[in-house]
Structures are given as C-alpha cells and as structure tokens.
Amino acid sequence: MLHSDLTRDSWRVGWTMSVWENKDRMLEYRNQGNHAKAMRIARRIGDEVEAVHWDAETIPSWEEAKIRLHQKYGREIDQNKR
C-alpha cells in the first residue's frame, strides 16, 4: 500500500481511502485476512458500504474521491461535506 487515510462527514458517515501499487496488490489485500472479515461485518452493521476504483498517477484528494463515489452510485453531492 502506498497511502491510506480516513475522514468523517458526521458521527455516522466515515470514509476510508487506500492507494495501491497496482490492482492485483489491492485485490490480494481486499480478499484476505482481517480486511475480508471486517468487510463482512461492515455490510451487516452499515446501511451503505460502497467502493470505487480507478487508475491514477497521483493520490486523489478527498473531494475528488467523494465526487467519483457519488457519481458511481448516482447521488447528489452535499456541498457542505466535501
């Protein structure tokens, strides 16, 4: 992993970001061990667990990441929570 970060919009809304060397490394991590266990639990306790993936030359800003996620799932972007 090259980079990871997290932020919150409210006590109920959290965001995580991870940046990987390549898609294969990301999938290897995503599908094994503690991360796989955590995602199974997250889907039971959270009402929205969503992800977006894209290839880029630089680490995206939170604003860019949130815009892409909202676009993927067809939601309006709350301008106060960028």
PAPA-830660 format. One record per atom (N, C-alpha, C): residue number from 0; residue in one letter; atom name; x, y, z. Coordinates in pm, 1 decimal, always signed. Layout:
N
NODE	NUM	A	CA	X	Y	Z $
...
END
This chain:
82
NODE	0	M	N	+84.6	-117.5	+0.0 $
NODE	0	M	CA	+0.0	+0.0	+0.0 $
NODE	0	M	C	+89.2	+123.8	+0.0 $
NODE	1	L	N	+52.6	+219.2	-82.8 $
NODE	1	L	CA	+129.8	+343.2	-92.7 $
NODE	1	L	C	+78.2	+451.7	+1.2 $
NODE	2	H	N	-53.8	+448.7	+27.7 $
NODE	2	H	CA	-113.9	+556.3	+105.4 $
NODE	2	H	C	-247.1	+507.6	+162.5 $
NODE	3	S	N	-279.7	+552.3	+283.4 $
NODE	3	S	CA	-413.6	+528.9	+337.6 $
NODE	3	S	C	-453.5	+648.8	+422.5 $
NODE	4	D	N	-584.5	+670.8	+430.5 $
NODE	4	D	CA	-634.7	+785.6	+505.7 $
NODE	4	D	C	-780.2	+759.4	+541.1 $
NODE	5	L	N	-830.2	+832.5	+638.2 $
NODE	5	L	CA	-971.9	+827.7	+670.0 $
NODE	5	L	C	-1017.8	+965.0	+712.8 $
NODE	6	T	N	-1147.1	+988.3	+693.9 $
NODE	6	T	CA	-1208.4	+1114.3	+734.0 $
NODE	6	T	C	-1354.3	+1086.9	+766.0 $
NODE	7	R	N	-1420.2	+1182.4	+827.6 $
NODE	7	R	CA	-1560.5	+1169.1	+864.8 $
NODE	7	R	C	-1637.5	+1291.8	+819.8 $
NODE	8	D	N	-1762.5	+1268.9	+778.8 $
NODE	8	D	CA	-1853.5	+1379.1	+749.9 $
NODE	8	D	C	-1942.6	+1406.9	+870.8 $
NODE	9	S	N	-1968.3	+1303.2	+948.7 $
NODE	9	S	CA	-2050.0	+1313.6	+1069.4 $
NODE	9	S	C	-2021.4	+1190.6	+1153.5 $
NODE	10	W	N	-2088.0	+1177.4	+1266.8 $
NODE	10	W	CA	-2063.0	+1060.7	+1350.7 $
NODE	10	W	C	-2109.6	+932.7	+1283.1 $
NODE	11	R	N	-2197.2	+943.3	+1183.7 $
NODE	11	R	CA	-2249.7	+826.1	+1114.1 $
NODE	11	R	C	-2184.6	+800.9	+978.1 $
NODE	12	V	N	-2109.4	+896.4	+927.1 $
NODE	12	V	CA	-2054.7	+883.9	+791.4 $
NODE	12	V	C	-1902.9	+892.9	+796.4 $
NODE	13	G	N	-1838.9	+782.8	+759.6 $
NODE	13	G	CA	-1693.9	+779.1	+755.2 $
NODE	13	G	C	-1646.2	+735.3	+617.7 $
NODE	14	W	N	-1526.6	+776.0	+583.5 $
NODE	14	W	CA	-1466.9	+745.4	+454.3 $
NODE	14	W	C	-1326.4	+689.7	+477.5 $
NODE	15	T	N	-1288.7	+589.7	+399.9 $
NODE	15	T	CA	-1150.0	+543.8	+400.1 $
NODE	15	T	C	-1098.1	+546.5	+256.9 $
NODE	16	M	N	-969.9	+567.3	+244.9 $
NODE	16	M	CA	-905.9	+570.0	+113.3 $
NODE	16	M	C	-777.0	+489.2	+123.2 $
NODE	17	S	N	-753.3	+405.6	+23.4 $
NODE	17	S	CA	-624.6	+338.0	+14.4 $
NODE	17	S	C	-575.1	+348.3	-129.7 $
NODE	18	V	N	-444.3	+366.9	-141.5 $
NODE	18	V	CA	-380.1	+381.8	-272.2 $
NODE	18	V	C	-277.3	+269.6	-283.5 $
NODE	19	W	N	-285.3	+196.0	-393.8 $
NODE	19	W	CA	-204.6	+76.4	-411.1 $
NODE	19	W	C	-112.2	+87.0	-531.6 $
NODE	20	E	N	-7.9	+3.0	-529.9 $
NODE	20	E	CA	+86.8	-3.0	-640.4 $
NODE	20	E	C	+17.4	-45.5	-769.6 $
NODE	21	N	N	-76.4	-139.9	-755.4 $
NODE	21	N	CA	-149.1	-189.7	-871.7 $
NODE	21	N	C	-274.9	-262.3	-824.0 $
NODE	22	K	N	-361.1	-294.8	-916.7 $
NODE	22	K	CA	-489.5	-356.7	-882.5 $
NODE	22	K	C	-470.7	-494.7	-820.3 $
NODE	23	D	N	-373.5	-572.0	-866.7 $
NODE	23	D	CA	-352.0	-705.7	-811.5 $
NODE	23	D	C	-318.1	-701.3	-663.1 $
NODE	24	R	N	-233.7	-608.5	-623.2 $
NODE	24	R	CA	-198.5	-594.9	-480.5 $
NODE	24	R	C	-320.5	-555.0	-398.0 $
NODE	25	M	N	-400.5	-464.0	-450.9 $
NODE	25	M	CA	-521.1	-422.1	-380.4 $
NODE	25	M	C	-616.3	-539.5	-362.8 $
NODE	26	L	N	-639.3	-617.8	-468.5 $
NODE	26	L	CA	-730.4	-731.9	-460.0 $
NODE	26	L	C	-679.3	-838.0	-363.9 $
NODE	27	E	N	-550.2	-860.3	-363.4 $
NODE	27	E	CA	-490.2	-956.2	-271.0 $
NODE	27	E	C	-521.3	-917.6	-126.3 $
NODE	28	Y	N	-501.9	-792.0	-93.8 $
NODE	28	Y	CA	-530.6	-744.3	+41.4 $
NODE	28	Y	C	-680.6	-747.6	+70.6 $
NODE	29	R	N	-761.4	-699.1	-22.8 $
NODE	29	R	CA	-905.9	-689.2	-2.8 $
NODE	29	R	C	-970.4	-823.9	+25.4 $
NODE	30	N	N	-922.9	-927.9	-39.8 $
NODE	30	N	CA	-990.1	-1057.1	-35.6 $
NODE	30	N	C	-938.4	-1152.5	+71.6 $
NODE	31	Q	N	-846.0	-1109.7	+156.2 $
NODE	31	Q	CA	-787.0	-1199.7	+254.7 $
NODE	31	Q	C	-789.4	-1141.4	+395.1 $
NODE	32	G	N	-768.9	-1228.0	+491.1 $
NODE	32	G	CA	-739.7	-1190.2	+628.5 $
NODE	32	G	C	-838.5	-1097.5	+694.5 $
NODE	33	N	N	-783.4	-1008.3	+776.2 $
NODE	33	N	CA	-866.0	-919.9	+858.4 $
NODE	33	N	C	-952.2	-824.7	+777.4 $
NODE	34	H	N	-904.2	-780.5	+662.6 $
NODE	34	H	CA	-985.8	-689.9	+582.1 $
NODE	34	H	C	-1111.5	-760.3	+532.0 $
NODE	35	A	N	-1098.4	-881.2	+483.2 $
NODE	35	A	CA	-1214.8	-956.2	+436.5 $
NODE	35	A	C	-1314.0	-977.7	+550.5 $
NODE	36	K	N	-1264.5	-1011.2	+669.5 $
NODE	36	K	CA	-1352.5	-1028.3	+786.4 $
NODE	36	K	C	-1422.7	-897.7	+820.8 $
NODE	37	A	N	-1348.1	-788.4	+820.4 $
NODE	37	A	CA	-1406.8	-657.9	+854.4 $
NODE	37	A	C	-1515.3	-617.8	+755.5 $
NODE	38	M	N	-1495.8	-645.3	+628.1 $
NODE	38	M	CA	-1596.7	-608.9	+527.9 $
NODE	38	M	C	-1724.3	-690.4	+543.4 $
NODE	39	R	N	-1711.9	-817.2	+582.6 $
NODE	39	R	CA	-1832.8	-897.1	+608.2 $
NODE	39	R	C	-1911.6	-838.5	+724.3 $
NODE	40	I	N	-1841.9	-794.9	+828.2 $
NODE	40	I	CA	-1908.1	-733.8	+943.8 $
NODE	40	I	C	-1965.6	-598.3	+905.7 $
NODE	41	A	N	-1890.4	-518.6	+833.2 $
NODE	41	A	CA	-1935.8	-384.2	+794.9 $
NODE	41	A	C	-2065.8	-390.6	+716.0 $
NODE	42	R	N	-2079.8	-486.6	+630.0 $
NODE	42	R	CA	-2201.6	-498.5	+549.3 $
NODE	42	R	C	-2322.9	-534.3	+635.2 $
NODE	43	R	N	-2300.5	-597.1	+749.4 $
NODE	43	R	CA	-2412.0	-629.4	+839.2 $
NODE	43	R	C	-2451.5	-510.6	+926.6 $
NODE	44	I	N	-2356.1	-424.6	+961.6 $
NODE	44	I	CA	-2386.8	-316.2	+1055.3 $
NODE	44	I	C	-2403.5	-180.6	+988.4 $
NODE	45	G	N	-2358.7	-166.7	+865.4 $
NODE	45	G	CA	-2372.1	-39.5	+794.0 $
NODE	45	G	C	-2478.7	-50.2	+686.9 $
NODE	46	D	N	-2548.4	+59.2	+662.3 $
NODE	46	D	CA	-2651.0	+54.2	+558.1 $
NODE	46	D	C	-2595.2	+85.2	+420.0 $
NODE	47	E	N	-2476.2	+141.9	+413.0 $
NODE	47	E	CA	-2412.1	+168.3	+284.2 $
NODE	47	E	C	-2262.0	+143.6	+296.9 $
NODE	48	V	N	-2215.8	+41.0	+229.6 $
NODE	48	V	CA	-2072.6	+15.4	+219.7 $
NODE	48	V	C	-2043.5	+8.8	+70.1 $
NODE	49	E	N	-1974.3	+110.8	+21.5 $
NODE	49	E	CA	-1955.1	+124.8	-122.3 $
NODE	49	E	C	-1807.6	+149.9	-152.4 $
NODE	50	A	N	-1771.1	+122.5	-275.5 $
NODE	50	A	CA	-1631.8	+141.6	-316.0 $
NODE	50	A	C	-1626.4	+189.2	-459.7 $
NODE	51	V	N	-1519.1	+257.9	-490.2 $
NODE	51	V	CA	-1492.1	+299.0	-627.7 $
NODE	51	V	C	-1342.5	+277.9	-652.3 $
NODE	52	H	N	-1309.1	+236.7	-771.7 $
NODE	52	H	CA	-1170.4	+210.9	-807.9 $
NODE	52	H	C	-1138.1	+283.5	-937.8 $
NODE	53	W	N	-1020.7	+341.5	-943.7 $
NODE	53	W	CA	-972.8	+395.7	-1070.7 $
NODE	53	W	C	-821.2	+402.3	-1069.3 $
NODE	54	D	N	-764.2	+400.9	-1188.3 $
NODE	54	D	CA	-619.4	+413.4	-1204.2 $
NODE	54	D	C	-584.9	+560.7	-1215.8 $
NODE	55	A	N	-478.2	+601.6	-1146.4 $
NODE	55	A	CA	-437.1	+741.8	-1148.0 $
NODE	55	A	C	-286.4	+750.5	-1127.5 $
NODE	56	E	N	-232.0	+861.0	-1166.0 $
NODE	56	E	CA	-88.9	+884.8	-1148.6 $
NODE	56	E	C	-56.2	+950.4	-1013.8 $
NODE	57	T	N	-157.4	+1009.7	-950.1 $
NODE	57	T	CA	-136.4	+1078.4	-822.4 $
NODE	57	T	C	-241.3	+1033.3	-720.9 $
NODE	58	I	N	-215.4	+1060.5	-595.4 $
NODE	58	I	CA	-311.5	+1030.4	-489.4 $
NODE	58	I	C	-425.9	+1130.9	-500.4 $
NODE	59	P	N	-550.1	+1082.6	-508.4 $
NODE	59	P	CA	-662.4	+1175.6	-524.8 $
NODE	59	P	C	-690.6	+1253.0	-396.2 $
NODE	60	S	N	-749.4	+1370.4	-412.7 $
NODE	60	S	CA	-794.9	+1446.3	-296.9 $
NODE	60	S	C	-923.6	+1382.9	-244.9 $
NODE	61	W	N	-961.6	+1416.8	-121.7 $
NODE	61	W	CA	-1089.5	+1368.1	-68.9 $
NODE	61	W	C	-1204.3	+1419.4	-154.4 $
NODE	62	E	N	-1196.2	+1542.3	-199.7 $
NODE	62	E	CA	-1302.6	+1598.7	-282.9 $
NODE	62	E	C	-1321.5	+1515.0	-409.5 $
NODE	63	E	N	-1210.7	+1483.2	-477.9 $
NODE	63	E	CA	-1220.6	+1403.8	-599.9 $
NODE	63	E	C	-1275.9	+1264.3	-570.5 $
NODE	64	A	N	-1228.6	+1202.1	-464.1 $
NODE	64	A	CA	-1274.9	+1067.4	-430.3 $
NODE	64	A	C	-1424.5	+1065.7	-399.8 $
NODE	65	K	N	-1472.1	+1161.7	-323.0 $
NODE	65	K	CA	-1614.8	+1167.5	-289.2 $
NODE	65	K	C	-1699.9	+1194.6	-413.5 $
NODE	66	I	N	-1653.8	+1281.4	-499.3 $
NODE	66	I	CA	-1727.5	+1310.0	-623.9 $
NODE	66	I	C	-1740.7	+1181.8	-706.0 $
NODE	67	R	N	-1631.8	+1109.0	-723.0 $
NODE	67	R	CA	-1636.0	+985.7	-802.6 $
NODE	67	R	C	-1728.1	+881.4	-740.6 $
NODE	68	L	N	-1723.8	+868.0	-609.1 $
NODE	68	L	CA	-1810.1	+770.7	-542.8 $
NODE	68	L	C	-1957.0	+808.3	-559.7 $
NODE	69	H	N	-1989.1	+934.3	-538.6 $
NODE	69	H	CA	-2128.6	+978.1	-554.6 $
NODE	69	H	C	-2174.8	+962.0	-699.4 $
NODE	70	Q	N	-2088.8	+992.3	-794.1 $
NODE	70	Q	CA	-2126.0	+974.8	-935.4 $
NODE	70	Q	C	-2153.1	+828.5	-966.3 $
NODE	71	K	N	-2070.7	+740.7	-916.0 $
NODE	71	K	CA	-2086.9	+597.7	-941.9 $
NODE	71	K	C	-2221.6	+547.4	-891.2 $
NODE	72	Y	N	-2265.4	+596.2	-775.4 $
NODE	72	Y	CA	-2388.4	+547.1	-714.5 $
NODE	72	Y	C	-2507.2	+640.5	-737.9 $
NODE	73	G	N	-2489.0	+742.3	-822.7 $
NODE	73	G	CA	-2599.7	+827.1	-864.6 $
NODE	73	G	C	-2659.1	+914.3	-756.1 $
NODE	74	R	N	-2576.1	+965.1	-668.0 $
NODE	74	R	CA	-2624.9	+1051.2	-559.4 $
NODE	74	R	C	-2580.3	+1194.9	-580.7 $
NODE	75	E	N	-2658.3	+1285.6	-528.0 $
NODE	75	E	CA	-2620.8	+1426.3	-526.9 $
NODE	75	E	C	-2510.1	+1447.5	-424.0 $
NODE	76	I	N	-2421.9	+1539.9	-450.5 $
NODE	76	I	CA	-2311.7	+1570.3	-360.5 $
NODE	76	I	C	-2353.9	+1683.4	-268.1 $
NODE	77	D	N	-2342.5	+1659.7	-136.7 $
NODE	77	D	CA	-2370.9	+1762.1	-37.6 $
NODE	77	D	C	-2251.2	+1856.7	-35.7 $
NODE	78	Q	N	-2268.4	+1977.9	-82.7 $
NODE	78	Q	CA	-2158.8	+2073.1	-93.6 $
NODE	78	Q	C	-2095.3	+2105.9	+40.9 $
NODE	79	N	N	-2168.3	+2085.9	+150.6 $
NODE	79	N	CA	-2116.5	+2114.5	+283.4 $
NODE	79	N	C	-2026.3	+2002.7	+335.9 $
NODE	80	K	N	-2024.9	+1887.6	+268.0 $
NODE	80	K	CA	-1949.5	+1772.4	+318.0 $
NODE	80	K	C	-1842.3	+1728.1	+220.8 $
NODE	81	R	N	-1785.3	+1816.9	+147.1 $
NODE	81	R	CA	-1676.0	+1784.6	+55.6 $
NODE	81	R	C	-1552.0	+1786.2	+129.4 $
END
